Amino acid sequence: MIRIAVPDLVSNSYFPAIAAVELGFFKSAGLDATIDLLFPIPKTYEALRDGQLDFVVGSAHATLLAFPDWKGAKLLAAVAQHTYWFLVIRSDLHPRRGDLSIVKGLRIGAAPGVNLSLHRTLLEAGIDPEKNNVQIMPIPGATGANVSFGLSAARALEDGKLDGFWANGMGCEVALRRGVGSLVLDVRRGDGPPAARHYTFPALVTTEKRIEREPETAAAAIRAIMQAHQALREDISRATEVGKKRFPPAEAELIAELVRRDLPYYDPRITEQTVVDMNRFAQDVGLLSGPVSYENVVATQFSHLWNEKV
């Protein structure tokens, strides 16, 4: 049994990995795989480190929360490109797209590990959270191993427990459709400080021990993700098929549209510049002690697979 975990399940953030399991691409490679939710993200990577998981699909930079200075883990492939969180603010505050001055004095929810990117984004935009009384805080009610973070964020915003949140596309979409939130930043698509787009990305991650012990399993996992990318490109309704298996009904109906928007970012390649940018961010937020080479971050022995036709 191949054990995979994601730090948020009812979401578009890591959806190609969910699709790779549910559409049978791991099984066709001879691997009996499960994919489950394990929140928050520090616990996801700690479980990988402790041998409780075989793979994690999560934020690439967050690997450092359990593997200091990239020792013991490697990135196998990108599940999608670029930083993928959205800043949503209460609609009754009448925020404007791209105007970060709105956050001053507000309570903004963000998950552990994810909060680092929001803090850095604000600093890059010239807003010091401490001086401007921006409370970057956990989402009320988002506790326990089975929480869906984006949905919890939208619910907390609707209940008045937050003034905004920094979370995934599903949480953003739910808040916007309910009329309780307005979109301020979509950094993947160019909003906000340019550097923020390159802080991190969703990645397939495993341990160096697994790579050494079972390299064929790592290769099969990369191919399964790529096959899911291709299947979703060819027929977006397959996203709904997967969503109906794993999501609540309302979110299952939304997922195909969110995936359709993300298709341009479904690229497994991890460039050297991507690693330089991510590591610079990791150093800036105190997750990394100094520069680390591309080869010490990425399992380059598998990089030829990124260009294969599936």
C-alpha positions in Angstrom: 0.0 0.0 0.0 1.3 3.4 -1.0 0.3 6.1 1.5 0.0 9.6 0.2 -1.3 12.6 2.2 -2.3 16.2 1.4 -2.7 19.0 3.9 -6.0 20.1 2.3 -8.3 17.8 0.4 -11.5 19.6 -0.6 -9.5 22.0 -2.8 -8.0 22.5 -6.2 -4.5 23.0 -4.7 -3.4 19.3 -4.8 -6.2 18.0 -7.0 -4.0 16.3 -9.7 -2.7 13.9 -7.0 -6.2 13.1 -5.8 -7.2 12.5 -9.5 -4.1 10.3 -10.0 -5.3 7.9 -7.3 -9.1 8.1 -8.0 -8.7 7.7 -11.8 -6.5 4.7 -11.4 -3.2 5.9 -12.6 -1.3 4.6 -9.6 -3.1 1.3 -10.0 -2.2 1.0 -13.6 1.4 1.2 -12.6 0.9 -1.7 -10.2 0.6 0.5 -7.1 -2.2 0.3 -4.6 -2.3 3.9 -3.4 -4.5 5.8 -1.0 -4.6 9.6 -0.6 -5.9 11.2 2.6 -6.1 14.5 4.4 -3.5 15.2 7.2 -3.7 18.8 8.5 -2.0 21.1 9.3 0.9 21.1 6.9 3.7 20.7 9.5 2.1 17.4 10.6 1.9 16.3 7.0 5.6 16.5 6.5 6.4 15.2 9.9 4.5 12.1 9.1 6.6 11.7 5.9 9.8 12.1 7.9 8.6 9.6 10.5 7.9 6.9 7.9 4.1 7.1 8.3 3.7 8.2 4.7 5.3 7.3 1.4 4.6 10.6 -0.4 3.3 14.1 0.4 1.7 16.4 -2.0 1.9 19.9 -0.5 3.7 23.2 -0.5 7.3 22.7 -1.7 8.8 25.1 0.8 7.0 23.5 3.7 9.2 20.4 3.3 11.7 22.4 5.3 9.4 22.3 8.4 10.3 18.7 8.9 13.6 18.4 6.8 15.9 21.2 7.9 18.1 22.5 5.1 16.5 19.9 2.7 18.3 17.0 4.4 16.4 13.8 4.0 13.8 14.7 1.4 13.6 15.6 -2.3 11.1 17.2 -4.6 10.1 14.7 -7.4 7.9 17.0 -9.5 5.7 20.0 -9.5 2.0 19.2 -9.2 1.4 22.8 -10.6 3.3 26.0 -10.9 3.6 29.1 -8.7 2.2 30.2 -5.3 -1.5 29.2 -5.3 -3.2 31.0 -2.4 -5.7 33.8 -2.6 -6.3 36.8 -0.3 -10.0 37.3 0.4 -11.4 40.1 2.5 -14.9 40.7 3.8 -17.0 42.2 1.0 -18.7 44.7 3.3 -15.3 46.4 3.7 -15.4 47.1 -0.1 -11.9 46.0 -0.8 -10.3 46.6 -4.2 -8.4 44.0 -6.2 -4.7 44.5 -5.7 -5.0 47.1 -2.9 -3.3 45.6 0.1 -3.8 48.6 2.3 -7.1 47.1 3.2 -5.5 44.6 5.6 -4.4 47.2 8.1 -6.0 46.5 11.5 -7.7 43.3 10.2 -7.8 39.7 11.4 -6.5 37.5 8.5 -6.7 33.7 8.8 -3.9 31.5 7.4 -2.8 27.9 8.0 0.4 27.1 9.8 3.3 27.2 7.3 1.0 29.0 4.8 1.0 32.1 7.1 4.7 32.6 6.3 4.0 33.5 2.7 1.3 36.0 3.6 3.6 37.7 6.1 6.3 38.0 3.5 3.9 39.1 0.8 2.8 42.0 3.0 6.4 43.0 3.8 7.2 43.0 0.1 4.3 45.3 -0.5 5.6 47.7 2.2 3.1 46.7 4.9 4.7 45.6 8.2 2.1 43.4 9.9 3.2 44.3 13.4 3.3 48.1 12.8 0.0 48.0 11.0 -1.8 45.7 13.5 -2.4 43.0 10.9 -3.4 39.9 12.9 -2.3 36.8 10.9 -4.0 34.1 12.9 -5.2 30.5 12.7 -8.7 29.9 11.2 -11.2 29.5 14.0 -12.6 25.9 13.9 -9.8 24.7 11.6 -8.5 22.0 14.0 -8.1 18.3 13.8 -6.8 15.9 11.2 -9.9 16.0 9.0 -10.4 19.7 8.6 -10.7 21.2 5.1 -9.0 24.5 5.5 -10.4 26.5 2.6 -14.0 25.6 3.5 -13.3 26.4 7.2 -11.9 29.8 6.2 -14.9 30.7 4.1 -17.2 29.6 7.0 -15.3 31.7 9.6 -15.4 34.7 7.3 -19.2 34.3 6.9 -19.6 33.9 10.7 -17.7 37.1 11.3 -14.8 35.4 13.1 -12.3 36.8 10.6 -12.0 39.8 8.4 -10.2 37.9 5.6 -8.2 34.8 4.8 -5.2 33.6 2.8 -6.3 30.2 1.5 -6.9 28.0 -1.5 -9.1 28.5 -4.6 -12.0 26.5 -3.2 -12.2 28.6 -0.1 -12.0 31.7 -2.2 -14.7 30.5 -4.6 -17.1 29.6 -1.9 -16.7 32.9 -0.1 -17.1 34.9 -3.4 -20.2 32.9 -4.4 -21.8 33.4 -1.0 -21.2 37.1 -1.3 -19.3 37.3 2.0 -15.8 37.9 0.6 -14.1 39.8 -2.3 -10.9 38.8 -4.0 -7.9 41.1 -3.3 -4.9 39.0 -4.4 -4.4 36.0 -6.8 -0.6 35.9 -6.8 -0.4 33.0 -9.2 -2.0 35.2 -11.9 0.1 38.3 -11.2 -1.5 40.2 -8.3 0.6 41.7 -5.6 4.4 41.9 -5.3 6.1 40.0 -8.2 8.3 37.9 -5.9 5.2 36.4 -4.2 4.3 34.4 -7.3 7.6 32.4 -6.9 7.6 31.7 -3.2 6.4 28.1 -3.5 4.3 25.7 -5.5 2.5 22.4 -4.9 4.9 19.5 -5.2 5.2 15.7 -5.0 7.7 15.0 -2.2 9.3 11.9 -0.8 12.3 10.9 1.4 15.7 10.2 0.2 15.4 6.8 1.8 12.5 5.9 -0.4 14.2 7.1 -3.5 17.3 4.9 -2.7 15.2 1.9 -1.7 12.4 2.0 -4.3 13.3 4.4 -7.2 10.8 2.7 -9.4 7.9 3.7 -7.1 9.0 7.3 -7.2 9.1 7.2 -11.0 5.6 5.7 -11.1 4.3 8.4 -8.8 5.6 11.1 -11.1 4.1 9.5 -14.1 0.7 9.1 -12.3 0.6 12.8 -11.6 1.4 13.6 -15.2 -1.2 11.2 -16.5 -3.8 12.9 -14.3 -2.7 16.3 -15.7 -3.3 14.9 -19.2 -6.6 13.3 -18.4 -7.9 16.5 -16.9 -6.7 18.5 -19.9 -8.5 16.1 -22.3 -11.8 15.9 -20.3 -12.5 18.4 -17.6 -15.6 16.5 -16.5 -13.3 13.9 -15.0 -12.6 16.5 -12.2 -16.3 16.3 -11.3 -16.1 12.5 -11.4 -13.3 12.6 -8.8 -15.0 15.4 -6.8 -18.1 13.3 -6.4 -16.0 10.5 -4.9 -14.2 12.7 -2.4 -15.9 16.1 -1.9 -19.1 17.3 -0.3 -21.8 17.7 -3.1 -21.6 21.5 -3.4 -17.8 21.5 -3.7 -17.9 18.5 -6.1 -19.9 20.7 -8.5 -17.4 23.6 -8.2 -14.2 21.6 -8.7 -14.2 21.3 -12.5 -14.4 25.1 -13.0 -11.5 25.6 -10.6 -9.4 22.9 -12.3 -10.2 24.4 -15.7 -8.7 27.7 -14.5 -5.6 25.9 -13.2 -4.9 23.8 -16.3 -2.3 26.3 -17.7 -0.2 25.7 -14.5 -0.2 21.9 -14.8 3.5 21.4 -15.6 5.7 18.9 -13.7 9.0 20.7 -14.3 11.0 22.3 -11.5 13.5 24.7 -13.0 16.7 25.8 -11.3 15.3 29.4 -11.1 12.2 28.0 -9.3 14.4 26.5 -6.6 16.5 29.7 -6.3 13.4 31.8 -5.8 11.8 29.3 -3.4 15.0 29.0 -1.3 15.4 32.8 -1.2 11.9 33.0 0.3 12.7 30.2 2.7 15.8 32.1 3.9 13.8 35.3 4.2 11.3 33.7 6.5 13.8 31.7 8.6 13.1 28.2 7.2 16.5 27.8 5.6 19.9 28.6 7.0 21.6 29.3 3.6 21.6 28.6 -0.1 21.2 24.9 -1.1 22.0 23.6 -4.5 19.3 22.5 -7.0 20.6 18.9 -6.8 20.1 18.8 -3.0 16.4 20.0 -3.4 15.2 18.1 -6.5 15.6 14.4 -7.3 17.2 15.2 -10.6 17.6 11.5 -11.6 13.9 11.6 -12.5 13.8 15.0 -14.2 13.8 13.4 -17.7 10.4 12.0 -16.9 8.9 15.5 -16.9 9.3 15.6 -20.7 7.8 12.2 -21.4 4.6 11.9 -23.2 2.0 10.0 -21.1 
